[in-house]
Amino acid sequence: MQAKITLIGAGNVGHHLALILHQSGHSIQQIFSRKYHKAYALAKKVGAKATNKLENVRDGADFYIIAVKDDAIQSVAEQLQLTQGVLAHTSGSASILQLKTHLQFGSFYPLQTFRKKQMPDWTTLPFCIDGNTDAVKKHLFRLAKTVNKNVYYIDDAQRQTLHLSAVVVNNFTNHLLGISQEIVEDKNIPFDLLVPLLQETIRKAIIHHPFEIQTGPAVRNDTKTIQKHLSLLDNDVYKELYALFTKSISLV
Amino acid sequence: MQAKITLIGAGNVGHHLALILHQSGHSIQQIFSRKYHKAYALAKKVGAKATNKLENVRDGADFYIIAVKDDAIQSVAEQLQLTQGVLAHTSGSASILQLKTHLQFGSFYPLQTFRKKQMPDWTTLPFCIDGNTDAVKKHLFRLAKTVNKNVYYIDDAQRQTLHLSAVVVNNFTNHLLGISQEIVEDKNIPFDLLVPLLQETIRKAIIHHPFEIQTGPAVRNDTKTIQKHLSLLDNDVYKELYALFTKSISLV
């Protein structure tokens, strides 16, 4: 399968998608970004045309992939004048119905955190696919399959749940690790000491159900240690988090 | 260095320490456990004698390592009749002063989560050492060095902070991952989809300071997504956790 693809958006997600789709043998037609220099820089890398005007996005591609901020998706979709091709967004939380002014629309959601400077590992990254018809779903599924084998049909409701869970896995875990790093560095202890524990924690949580292997003062109701830990925390919000985790763990 | 070592306790930590110290060339003298069959089973593996009576723990070893529950450390230490050797506990949160009825005492804290059935990765595991004199510290440091190179001098106060941080890194992260797994499995979505995101999250949090790379609805104050996520959570404690993380992230 070799498809003609236009990318709407040249941020982190648009950037990496354009590169991998180009690399997977597809023909990138156009790159749109409100900032012409961003569209141009990316277009140059993938042999595409650049534009900063939605009305200049040309008809005739097989896929139009929208990679803009969630609150711009609907307005961008409404401004695109297309008579053919599948229009898909890459958002974890927006409904595909935001694209319903078009005939064929769906979701092409790469479940990963993107940074501009670093190529994601496309071999493991899961694609979540949805579409307004079975044919659209199949088209998007086949497109994702040209990138890797981890492709799943995930409907709007499932994708929103997945996005919530991704926020927990990524954003909240990251914040927790920031707190633990702050705690030790305040006492001049290098965070390195905790890295083997962190890696073992993650390794185990992937193999077992985390609730089955929970350890620590909260699960054994060790109030002495819990009180000591609370007294070591100066930050009131961290204290609240510690207390709430303790409560939540004890309720499982 | 080849030392004579007696282990007080045959739980997860005692079990693995006896095995690795034996494997590192030391001579394990005795294994104590309140349950004779546990002491015996472990003693057999490392060529030691077993006992379930503290008064039968013999004098004359170089190191006595206590690996019992925190609230039993002091009483165990007080019952040991020793005229020589270093007495050390393996606790993250107990003070070494709980051992002060002895002449030479300290901390020999392996910073990792232990499961009976699985050998920890001793090549990366950090040892935290403290002692009541410089000579004791050096002895324990040298002993730890026979197991691996990750040995640190960490005093009582630092170790307690490290233990707090270990609870955040291990227990709280594990609980968060349990929640995220429960959320997706309730909607028949395999947790596998989130594993690449999890691994990338951890990889980045080790390289960068987590607070520097925070992403997500909380940090960009995306109240629409936050409200949607809260509405997707049925569990009141999870709702509270979501709201508190959102607050804590926004305050960094």
Interface residues (C-beta under 8 A of the other chain):
Chain A: D70 D71 S93 L111 Q112 T113 R115 P120 D121 T124 L125 P126 C128 N150 Y152 I154 A157 Q158 Q160 T161 L162 H163 L164 S165 A166 V167 V168 V169 N170 N171 F172 T173 N174 H175 L176 L177 G178 I179 S180 Q181 E182 I183 V184 D186 K187 N188 I189 D192 L193 L194 V195 P196 L197 L198 Q199 E200 T201 I202 K204 A205 I206 H209 P210 F211 I213 Q214 T215 G216 P217 A218 V219 D222 K224 T225 K228 H229 L232 L233 V237 Y238 E240 L241 Y242 L244 F245 K247 S248 I249 L251 V252
Chain B: D70 D71 S93 L111 Q112 T113 R115 P120 D121 T124 L125 P126 C128 N150 Y152 I154 A157 Q158 Q160 T161 L162 H163 L164 S165 A166 V167 V168 V169 N170 N171 F172 T173 N174 H175 L176 L177 G178 I179 S180 Q181 E182 I183 V184 D186 K187 N188 I189 D192 L193 L194 V195 P196 L197 L198 Q199 E200 T201 I202 K204 A205 I206 H209 P210 F211 I213 Q214 T215 G216 P217 A218 V219 D222 K224 T225 K228 H229 L232 L233 V237 Y238 E240 L241 Y242 L244 F245 K247 S248 I249 L251 V252
